[in-house]
Amino acid sequence: MDRRLATVRILAGMAALALLLAGGRFIEGHAILKESSPAANSSITGPDLAVTLKYNVRVDSARSKIQLACPDQSVIELPIDKQESPDTLSSKATGLKPGAYKIEWQVLAPDGHITRGVVPFSVKAS
């Protein structure tokens, strides 16, 4: 009986370890924004802005989006440029006036999950 109990405990421990390892790999698949241009809470001089968003994993540009939330509460869909790197999205915004803006992004990661985020920044008068 003791031998059978020891076998069950070993198998249960191996199953728990497998779940932990699989769970860690699953979490790594989520897209996390590593760096952005403009940087969060930065102040830039307009009127034109190159947007670059770099993630910890590759992202699917065809199923991702970048929007610009403007000071007047309007939202502009920014076209995503051809991906130069699988972990980076880029776009351009033009004609920005002074005020507080937000880049709102949504990406699809290899684990199949959609991640969203916001990068607030401001445009100062030139």
Secondary structure, 3 states (H helix, E strand, C coil): CHHHHHHHHHHHHHHHHHHHHHHHHHHHCCCCEEEEECCCCEEEECCCEEEEEEECCCCCHHHCEEEEECCCCCEEEECCCCCCCCCEEEEEECCCCCEEEEEEEEEECCCCCEEEEEEEEEEECC
